[in-house]
Structures are given as C-alpha cells and as structure tokens.
Amino acid sequence: MSDGPGSGPVPAPAAEDTVAARPVLSLALASMLEEVRAHSGAVYLLRPDQQVLEMAVHAGMPRAFAAPWERVGLGARIPVADAARERRLVWVGGEEEMAGRYPRIALVLPYPFALAAMPVATGNRLYGAVFVTWPGAHPPELSDVERADLTAACDRLALRLERDAAQNRPLGPEVDVLAVPLPAVAPGTTGTAGSAEAVRMVARLPYGLLSLDLNGRIAFANAAATELLGRTAGELLGTLPWASVPWLNDPMYEDRYRGALLSQQVTSFVALRPPGEWLSFRMYPSRSGLSVRITRARAVADMAREAPRAGPAPSRLVTISQVLSLAGALTEAVGVQDVVQLVWDEVTPAVGGQAMVILGSQGGRLHVLGHRGYDDPHIVERFDGLPLAERTPGTHALTSGVPAFFDSREQLERLYPQRHETPDGFAAWAYLPLIASGRPVGTCVLAYAEPHVFPADERAVLTSLGGLIAQALERARLYDAKHRLAHGLQQALLPSSLVPPPGIEAAARYLPAMHGMDIGGDFYDLVPTLPLSSAVIGDVEGHNVTAAGLMGQIRTGVRAYTTVGQEPHEVMSSTNRLLIDLGAELFASCLYLRLDPARGRAVMARAGHPPPLLRRPDGRVRVLDLAGGPLLGIDAGAVYPTTEVSLAPGSVLLLYTDGLVESPGIDIEDALVDLGGLLSECGQRPLEDLADEVVRHSAAARGRADDVAVLLLRACPVG
C-alpha cells in the first residue's frame, strides 16, 4: 500500500509560471487518447502546498467545458479527485450513472458520455490524476484492454514525472496538442485547383455552412451563411457565433454546441433572428470540430410568427456552469462542519483562494464556525467571541449584508488600520455576507496568497456563491440543533451504564440509522434484582421521536414488571398490554432473559425478535431456536412461552436487533452464518473489544439503513 495522497506530492508551479518547454504531459495525454480511442481528457497535477489538483493540460475539448473543475480539492466528490485520493480507476459508464454517482457533474454536463479517471502515482507518491471521456456510443463497461492500456499509460507517466522530479525539472501547464484551432479560410481563398473548386461548390449551395473549431470559433463561412446571419465574413471568422451574432448570445445555443461535441451526436436547434425570421441550425460533430448547416425554419416561423424575444442577454455559460456545480456540492452538506469542508474542497479552489473562514454570530458576538488553510490557527481563533460592534471587515459584512473585496493588503489597511497589527499572511480578501431568508447568518472570508483584482463579473459570482453557502449553512445549523436534541433524548432514554450482576459480564453498542433524526426505537437494558437479574433488548418500528418515546415507555414498563417479581412470560404479556393500552399504533419486537449465573442457566421469552446467538466455552456457536409469540402491540391476549438455556461459565450470548443482520442485497442466513463465525473466532476477547468488532464486521451496520443495538453477555464463575 502507498502512503496516501498526502505523502510527498510533486511540486506543481503556480498558474503564472512559464508553460513547460517539453510537452511531456500533452504528448502522454495524446498517446493515451489514441490508444483507447477516447475523444477528450485532461491531466491534473497535485500542488505541494495545498491538497489541490490543478489541470495542467486538456485535450480534445475546449478547456471551458471543464471550467468548474480546473482546480479541485483532493477531498472533492468528483471522479478525478476520487481516483487520486483512493488510488484506483473510477469508471462512469454513461449519463444515467453520472447522474446517480456524481449529480453535480451531470447537472453541468447533462450529455451522453462515458468517463474514466485514474491516479498518476508511483508506489509511494501521488503526482496527480487523469481523466478521459468517450462519446455516448461507448459500451457501458470499460473493456479489459482499455483498462490495461489506461493503467499502463498512467504508470508510464508517473515514472516520467518521478524522473523529472529527481532531476529538478519543472512541471507545469502545457499547450493542448489535440485542439489547435484550424486556420481561418475565407470564401474564395484558393490553394489548389481542387480546393478552389470546393469553395465554389460550397458557395453555390442554397443553405448556410459554417465550420467551427473545437473552441467554437468560426473557421469557415459560405456566402449563404453570412447572408442568413447578417454578418460579413470578416465579422464572423475567428469569433464565437454567440459573441459575433447578438441574437445567438443565449446559453441554450452554446449548450447545444457543448452537447454535440461531448456526445459526438448530431444536434439541432432553432433561433429567432430579429425581427421575426426563424433559422434552423444543425450541428455535425467530429473530433476536429463541427460543421453547421443553417436553413430557414419556415414551419417554425408559421407557428410562432409573433413570438416575442425580449429581455437582457443571459450570463455567460461558464459562470452558470461553475455556480451550478458548486450549488450541487453544497446541497450534500449536512452539518456545519460539512459546509466548512465543502467550501474548502469545492469553492475555495474554484475561485483561486488559498484559505477560508466561515463566521457566524450568536449573542451579539462573532464566532468562528470553521476555517482552513491557515498555518497558525490562532490567527483566526482569536477573533472568536469578538463583539459585533467592533469595526472589522468580518463584522461589517455580517451586520451590513454588503460584500467587501480587498485587492491588496494596502487597500485593507487603509480602511481598517488595526489590521496592520494582526497580519494573517495573505495579500487579498473577499468578505461575503451569508444572507438566508433575508437575514445575515454569517460571513465567508476567502483569502488569497497574492494581490488579486476582483473584476465585476467575479464579484457577482462570489456574491452569488455567498447566497448558496448561506442557505447551506442555515440548513446545517438547523440540522446540528436537531441532532443535538435527538442525541440528548437518545442518551436519556438508554442506560448510561450497565451494572451486571455477579457472574455476568456485559457490553452494549447502539448506532442510530443514518437517515431521519439520528434517533430510533432500538433499546437494551440490564435490570439487577438479586438473586436473579434480567436483560432485555427490543426494537420499536420507526426512526423518529415517536419511536424513541415509546421505546422509553417500554423500557420503563419492563423494569417495573421485573421489579415486582413477574416471571419472564408475565413480563412480556404485561408489556404487550401496556403497548396496546397506550394506543401508539406502533409495534415492537422484544427478547427478555432471566439470568441465573449461579445455576448456569437463562430463561428467555421472545416477541417476534431475531434469535440470539450462543457461543459455548469450546468455541462452538449456534442460533438459539426459541419459542415465542407475536410482536408487542398486536394482540392483547397473546401468550409468550419461555425457553430455558444452559449458560455455563465462559458462554457468550449475543443479543441484537435486526439492523445488525438485515440489509438490502444481503441474505439474512448468510449474515447470521458470518456473524456466528466472527463470534466463534473472537468470542474469547474482552467484551468491549468484541462489541466493537461485531459492529465493525457487520455490512448492515456499516450501511446503517436501520438502527442497530447489540448486547453481549458472558457467564463467569460465581464466588
């Protein structure tokens, strides 16, 4: 095994460094694409000073397509980061799988294509990662040959980078060797007799023809195209259609161009040329660019002759893509620390920052909710508890709701002279107010290592991101408050400690389900009533406050009936009637034991609960076949027969709820056999260690689709 992503990354120069003279990365990527017949890809390098992957070279598609992921945190949930972090090949077989596993990418690039991402690493060092894509026609599975070719190519690249690093040769961004724009060819330009005749032939066609390079720039336009678009050839050549033709400046049209290139499928759309002429555009993609046919859409014109075309031109698509991707990332945040980590992993690298702080307020004071990127955390933490009346950039943004951008330290210190006394080591800052439901909930501070100019469009994007972060933070703070409430309620309802009787050792574990309020109805208890003691485990259906409250009532009832001296079958019958009398409309399973360690036996009564496992002193394990009755809360007249079991010194009883063994795709019999094998092998270990191992070993417990309760009892010699 390697030492992990953080073990000695190879230095990647800052973006301003000179482009590498030797196109090592470009040539390696070109060779890789050719070997597996992929149509685009990119190589990322890992920066040494941050856990950030930076795109060093991109091939086959315009770099703008991958703009939201030019710089990504190593902890980000995208294929290239997953591949680097986990040191494995990540395969996404198509549009549907991308939407299920990486919804943020599918939101920005909702097109049919397949993707493979691989780490670029030697045995003990991570250099970066690579991704390659295929159009939608690729089979849903990566072939063994493709997998082997990609792995070998990444291994070769890693060895080359290792040699370069040993020789102290710089690594940096390179020119894309596969997407060099085609030279512009105006109508009438001739090279040979054949090309001249081809130009004359195209000029005679009654419909418009455009040739776009991979970056979307017009490399050729025939006479009919210039007439239909209302622009001369000189105004069109070398430009983006949506830049040189104002009425094509709509993200939808650029989206069709992106979709055609990524899917390599013919794509079409219609557009209105003012004042009322509809044109049809049909795009024919290839790996070198697109051919576009333009005709008059008379049928559309007849149906929508008077359709209005008003409103300002929308924002550029790359900006929209970036915001959509980051918005999708923030929807995955659950608690406040999740928001802090996602802002660090996703937002900060995307906007070029090197550090960040999330500030909130409570009781008229500023509070640091989380921070990343600071060498000395005390620089940030000493502002925790600062009164909001203090004049600082953070308090001003929080109280006024107005963002503040400081291009340099001089600009900041001119407005806030006291900052001169508390330098944080950075040179530019953005203070973004976090406004949710019309009120400020915090401030996001982004810090930059070098002076940084914030143009108007970047300020707009950062302000929009502040709104998204605010919504995520508001949800997260509400979740954390509910979680604290649920955790406190759960802790109050379960025994704070187990006090086993003489001759019995005990250990227990409880894990709530990973959905709902993080609270559930599973319970366990030990009831010491000398000379005999009792143990109980049960499961009330549901994962909410109602289930937890009913669980507390059942546990209290069991204790009361045990204390007054009822026999096991009577305790179960009384608890059953209690549940029905409460009218809760919820059912519960339960297993009740009366322990007699002096005589080496236990009497058990069961109400629809999974059977316990018994490990004998010789290591043999069996599932106890106990007589039982129905679930509690169904039939007031139900009878609960008892079973007596021998419990010799050294025997171990494993009581559990169904969340330990039941999980989608796992056969319960297989799970019980697996659990029995673990108990046989590890049953002699201390009970606390064994309890941890039981929970850790269970696939169902790891998935946490249901609550899990475990109660382990070991018989010991008495006296």
N, C-alpha and C positions, 0 to 999 in steps of 0.2 A: 504494500500500500504506500501511496505517496504521503507527503507531509501535509497535503491540503492546499487550498488556493492561496493561503497567505504565506507559504514558505518560499521566500526569495523570489518574488516576481522580477522579471527582466525590465529594466528601465525603458519606458516609452516616453519620448520627448513631448514637451508641451506643443499645443497646436501651432504656435508661432515658429517652431523650429523649421529649418530648411527641409524641403522634400528630399528624401533619400536619393542619392545618385544611382544606387544599384537597385533596380526594381525587383528585389527578392520576393516580396510579398505578392506583387502584381503577377509575376511570372508563375509563382506557385499556385495562385488562385486560378489563373487562366488554364494551367495544366489540369488542375483538379476539375474545373467545369467541363473541360473537353473529355476527360476520362469517363465521367459519369453522365455526360450529355445533359448537364444542368444548364439553365439559362440565366442565372444570376447568382451572386454570392458576395460575401464580404469577409475580411479578416479583421479581427479585433486584437489589440494589444492591451495587456494589463499594466496599469500605471503602478509604479513602486510606492508612491507617496499616498495613494488612495486605493481602496478596493473598488476600482472603476475600470470598466472595459471601454476603450476608445476605438472607434472604427478607423483603421489605418488605410484601407483600400476597399473600394466597392467596384463590382464588375457586373456588366450585363443589363443593369437598370440604372436610371438616374438616382443619384445619391439622395435626392429629395424624397424618394419613396421611403427611405429608412430614416428620415429626419428625426422622428421621435426617439430613435434608438441609436443615435450617433455616439452618445456617451451613456452608459448604463451601469448602475451599481451591481456589484457581484452578487448581491442578495436579491436582485430583481427577479420577478416571476415571468421571465421570457425565455425562449428556448436557448439562446446563445449564453445567457447567464447560468441557466440550469446546467448546460453541458460543461461549462468551465468549473462551476462550483462543485458538481458531483462527479467530474472526471468520467463522463460517459457520453455516448452518442444519443442525442434526442431526435426522435423521428415524429413528424406530424404529417399524417397521410393525406390530408385534404381540408377543404373549407369547413366541413362539419366537425372534424376532430379539432381543428384550430379553435373553433367557437367554444367547444366544450372544455379544452385544456388551457387555452390562452385567449380568453374572451377580449382582452384589451387589444391584442393584435388584430383579431377578427373584426373588431369594431372599426379600426382604422383602415384595414385592408380586407374588405369583405369579398374576396375574389377566390376562384378555384385555383389553388396551387398547393404543392407539397413542399415540405421543408425538412432539412436535416441540419443539425448543429453538432459540432464536435469540439472537444478541447484540443488545444495545441500545447502539449506538455510532454516533458521527459519524466523519468521515474520519480524525481523529487522536486520538480519546478514547473510551475504554470506560467506559460508565456502569453496566453490569450485564448482565442476561440475563433471558429469559422462557422459560417452558415452558408448553405447553398439551397437554391429553390428550383423546382421544376413546374411547368405549367400543369393545368388540371388534368391533362391526359395521362399523367404518370400513374402507374398502378398504386393501389392503396398501401402496399407494403414495399419496403426497401429490399431490393434483392441482395443475396449474399455477396454477389460480385461487387455491387455498388458499395455495400457496407465495407468490404475488404479494401476497395480502392480508396474510399474516403479516409479510412483509418490509416492506411499506409501513407497517403499523401500528407495527412496531419503529422504523422510521426516524422516524415522526412523534413517537413517544415520546422518542427520543433528542434530537430538535430541541427538544422542550419542556423536557427536562431541561437541555439546554445553555443555553436562555434563563434558566431558573430559577437555574442556577449563576452566570451572568453578573450576575444581579440579587441574588445572595447570599441567595436564598430557601431556607429549609431543606427538606431531603428526608428522609423518614423513614417508619416503618411506618404503615400506614393500615388502616382497618376494611374487612373484606371486604364489598363491597356485594351480592354474589350469594348469600351464605349466612347472611342474618339469620334467627335462629330464629323459627319460627311461634309465635304466641301460644298458650298452653295453653288448651284448651277442655275443660271437664269435662262428663261426661254430664249431660244435662238443661239445659245452657245454651242459651238461645234468643236469636236476633237478629231474624229474620223468621219468618213462618209457615212458609216453605219450609225454613229451617234447622232449625227446631224439629221439623218432620215428619221430616227426615233423621235427626236424633238419635234420635227414637222408633223409626224403622225399623231403625237400626243396633242399638238396644238390644234389639229383638226377635230378632235373629239368634242362632242356637244356638252359634256359634263366636266366639272372641275376635277383636277387631280393635284394632290399635294403629296410631297414626300417629307416625312418627319424623321429626324434622327432620334436616338434613344432618349435624349433630353427633351424631346418635344419641339425642337426648333425646326422651322421650315427650311428644307434644303432645296426644294423644287416646287414651283407652282406654274401650271399651264395658264394659258390666256383665259380659258373659261373660269378657272378658279379665281383669278384676280377680279374678273367681272362680277362673279357671284358674291365675293367677299367685299367688294367695293374698295379694294386697296390695290396700289400698283405693286409690281414685283419687287421693286426696291424697298417698299414699306413692309413687305412680308418676309423676304429672305433673311434667315438668321434670327428670326424672332419666334416667340411662342404665340400660337394663334390667339390664346386668351389674353395676351398682352397687346398685340398689334391690332386686334379686332375687338373693339369695346363691347359689342353685344355678345361676344363669346366669353366675356370675363365672368364666368359662373362656375363655382366648384363642381357642379354636376358634370360639366363637359370635360374638365380636367380629370374627374373621377373616371369617366369612360375611357379616356386615354390610358390611365393607370391600369384599369381593369383589363384592357386589351393586351397591354404589354405583359402583365403578370400571368394572365391565363393563356396567352397566345391563341385567343379565340376571336373571331370576327365580332366586332361590336359596332352598334349604330346608335345615333340619336338624332333628334330634330331640334332646330334652333330658329328663333324668330329674328329675322333681320328687319330692323325698323324701316318703315313704319308698319308693314304688315305682310312681309314675304317670308314664308316658312321654307327652310332649307333642310335637306336630309344629308347627314354625314355618316359614311360607312367606313370603318377602320379595318385594315387588313394588316395584322402584326407579323413581325418576324424577329429574329434575334438581332437584326441590324437596325430596326426601326419600324415605321408604319407607313403604309400607303393609304391615303384618304380619298374617297370618291365623294364629290359634292354634287347634288342634284336638287332641283326644285321639288318640294314636297307638296304637290298640288292637292292631294287628298286631305292632308292635314290643314292646308290653308282654307279649303272649303268648309271644314268642320269648325275651325277656330279663327275665322277671319277677323273677328273683332276682339280677340283675346288681348287683355291689357298686358303691358310689360313695364311695370313701374318699380320704383324703389331703388335704393342705392346699391352699388355693386358690393357683393359679399366679401368677407375677408379672404385672404389667400388660403389655399387648401392646406399647405404645410402647417400653418399656425393652427388651423382647425384640427388637423390630424394629431398634432402634439397635445393640444388640450384634451381631445377625446381620449387619447391613450392614458394620460395622467389621471383623468377623471375616472376611467375604468379601474386604474390601480387603487385609487382612494376608496372606491366602493368596497374593496376587500378588507379594509381596516375594520377591526372590531373594537379594541380598546384604545386608550390614548397613546400608549406606547407603540401600538401597531401603526397609528397615524404618524408618530415621530419617525419610526423606522421607514415607512413608505415614502415620506417626504425626503428622507436621506437617500434611499435607494433609487427613487424614481424622479423626483422633482429636481433635487439639487444637481445631479449630474446632467440632466437635460438642459438646464439653464446655465451651466458652466460654473456653478458655485463650488466652493471648497469647504464650507462649513454652514451649519444652520442651527437655529434655536427656535423652539416653539414656546411662546409666553402666554400665560393666562392670567386671570385676575380673580381674586376672592377676598372679601372683607376689605376692599379698598386698597389692596396691595398687589404688587406684581409677583407672579410665581412662574418659575421655570418648570415647564412640563416635560421638557426633554431637549437634548442638544447632541450634536455630532460634529466631529471634525476639528475640535479644539485640543491642542496638545496639553494645555493646562485647564482642566475643567473648572478650577476655582475662579478663572476669569469670568465665567458665565454664572456660576452658582452664587457669587457674592451679590448679584442683583436680585436673588430670590428674596421676597419679602419687602422689596422697595416700595414705599408709598406711591400711589398713582399720582399724587400731587407733585412728585419730583419731576424736574424738567429733563427728560431723556428722550431719545428718539423712540425707544420702545413704548414708554408710557404715552407719548404724544400720539403715536399711531393707534394705540389701543383705545384711548379716550376720544380721539377726534374722528377715527374711521377713515383718515386720509393717508394714502401710502406716501412714503418718503424714499427717495433714491439719492445716494451719495456716490458720485463718480470717483472720489478720491478722499484720502484722509484729511487733506487741507479743507475740502468743502465741508466735511462733517465737523471738524474742529472749529470752523468759522461760525457755525450755527450753535454748536454745543461745546464751548471751550473746555468744560470739565472733562470731556472725553480724552483730552490730552494727558490726563493723569492716569487713565485706565486703558492703555492700548491693548488690543486683543490680537495683534499680529497680522491683521488683514488690511486691505487697501481700498475696498469699495463695499457698499452695503445696500441692500434693498429691504425696507421695513414694510411688510404687507399687512394691513389690518385684516383680521379674520372676522367677517360680518356674516352672521347667520340669523335668519328670521328678523332682519332689520336691526339687530343689536350686536355690538362688538363682543366677541368671545375670546379674543386673543390676538397675538401678533406673531407672524412668521418672519424671522430675520434670516436673510441669505447673505453670506459673506464671501468675498472674492479675494484671492491672493494678490491680484494685480489691479491697478486702476481700471475701471470698467465703465464705459459710456453706456447709458441706458436710453436708446432711441425710443421714439413714441410708440412704435409697434411692440417693442419688447416690454415697455411699461404696461401696455394694455394686456399683453399675455400674462405677465406676472400678477397683475391685479385680478384677472380672471381666475388664475390659479389660486389666489388667496381666497376667493369665494368658495372654490371647490374644497380647499383644505378646511375652511371654516365649517362647512356642512359636515365633513367627515369628523372633525373634532367635536362638534356638538353631539353627533350620534355616539361617538366614542365615550364622551364624558357621561352621557346618559346610561350607556351600557355599563360602564365601570361602576356607577352608582347602584344600578340594579344588581350587578354582580356582587358588590359588597353586601347588599341587603340579603341576597339569596345565600351567599356564603355564611353570613351570620346566622340566618334562620336554620340552615342545614346543620351547622355546628351545634346550635342549641338543641336540635331535635335528636341528634345522635349522641351516644355516650361519649363524654370527654375522655374517659379512660376505661379500660376493662380490669375488673378486680376478680380474677379467677379464684375459685375455692381451692383448698388444699388438695393436691393430687391432680390438678389440671393446669396446664399452660394454655394461654390464649393469645391470638394476634388477629387483627382485623384490618381490612382496607375498604375504602369507599371511593368510587370515581363516578361523578355525575356524567350524564350524556353530554355530548358536545353540541347539542342544539337546545333550543328553549332557553330557560333562565338559568341554566347551570345548576339546577336543583331537581331532585326527584324523590321517588317514594320508596326506594330500597332502604332497608334498615336491618340492624342486628343489635343484640343486647346479651348481656350476662346478668342473671338475677341470683345473687348469693342468698340462699335460705338454708342454713345449716339444719340437719347434717347433709342434706342434698342441695344441689344447685341446678339452675336451669339455664339453657341457652336458647335463643330464638333468632331466626333470620326470615325476612319476608320481603315482598315486593308489591307495592301498590301501583296500579297502572297509571301512567302519565308521568310527565316531566315538568311539573309546574307547582305553584304554591299550594293548590288544592291537594295534589297528591302528597306533598310534603306535610301539610297539616293533618291529613288523615293518617299518614304514617305515624306522626307523633301521638295521635289518639290511640291507635292500635298498640303501639309500644307501651303506652301508659296502662292500657287495659290488660295486656299480657302480664305486666309487672304486678298489677293489683290482684289478678286472679291467682297468680303464683303465690303471692304473699299470704293469701288467706288459706292456702293449703289445697287448692284444687289439683286433681290428677291431670296428666297431660291431655287426655281426651276431653276432660271437662274444660280445661283452659281454652282449647281450640273451639269447642262448642260455644262457650261464653263469649269469646272474641267474635265469632261469627254472628251471634245475635246482636252484639254491640254494633257491629258494622251495619247490619240491616236496620237497626233502630235509628242510627244516625242519618239514614236516608241519603247517603252520599252518592249513590249511583256509580260508585267505583268498586271494582273487585280487587282482591289481594290474594296472593299466594303466601304460604307460611309453612315453616318447619320448626317444630318445637321439640326440645330434648330435655329430659330429666336425667341429670348426671349423678352417678353413684360410683365415684372412683374407688372407694374402699372395697366394694364388691366387684369392681371391674365390669360394670355394665352401664348401659344407657337405654332409656325408654323413649321412643320417638313417636310423634304424631305429625301427620303431613296433610296439608290442604292445598293440593294442586301445585306443589312446589317441586322443582327439579331435585332428583335423588342425590344424597350426599355421597362422597367417596370415602372409603375407609382403607387406610394403609396399616397392615398388620406389622408387628415388630420385625418380622422376617423380610419385609420389603414388598410383599405381595399386596396388590391393590384391587379392590372390587367396588363396583357400583352397588349400593345397598338397595335391594328391592323391598321397599316399604309399602305396607298397606296405607291407604289414605282416603280422604274424602274430597269433595269439590272445593273450588275456590271459596274463600270467605266472602260473604255478602250476597250469595245467590239463594240459598235455601235455609230458612230458619230452622228446619228440622234435621239438617244434615248431621250424620254421625261420622266421627273421626277415630277409627280404630288405631291401636298402638302396636308398635313392634319393638321387642327387646333385642338389643345388640350387645355382644361381648366387647368389652373395651379394656383389653389387657394393657399393663404398663408398656409404654413405647408406641402404642397405637396412635394414629393421627386421623382425625376427622376433618374433612374439607367440606364446609357448607358454603354455598354460593347462590347468587341469583342468576337468572338466565342471560343477563348481559355478558357474563363471562364466557359462554359457550355458543351463543346464538348470534350469527352474523350472516348477511346476505352472501350467498355463494359458498358457505361453509356448512358441510353436513354435521349435524349435532352429534351423531355417533362417532364420527372421526374426531370431533373436538373433544369428546369425553375420553376416547382412547388416548389422544395426545396428552390430555390433562392427567390421566392415570399414569402414563409413562413418566411424566415430569415428577409426579408425587412419589412414584416408586424410586426414582433416581435421587431425588433431593430431599426426601421426607425426613432424613436424619439431621438436616441442618437446623439451626436455630429458627424458631417460628417466625420471627420478624423478617429474617432473610428469606425464608420460604414464602412468606406472604408477598414480598416484593417480586420474587421470581415467578410466582403464579400469575400475577397481574402482568408482568413484563412479557411472559411467554405467550399469553393469550392473544391471538389475532383479533378476536371480537373485542377484547378490552382495548386494544390499540385503536380500533376504529371508533369506539365509543358511540355507537348508534343507540345504545341503551345504557341506563345506569348499571353499575357493577358494584356488588357488595360481596366480600369474601370474609368468612370467619373460620379460623383454624383452631382446633382444639387438640391437645396432646395429653394423653393419660400418663401420669407419673406415679412412681411408688409412693404410697401414703405412709407417713410415720417414719 
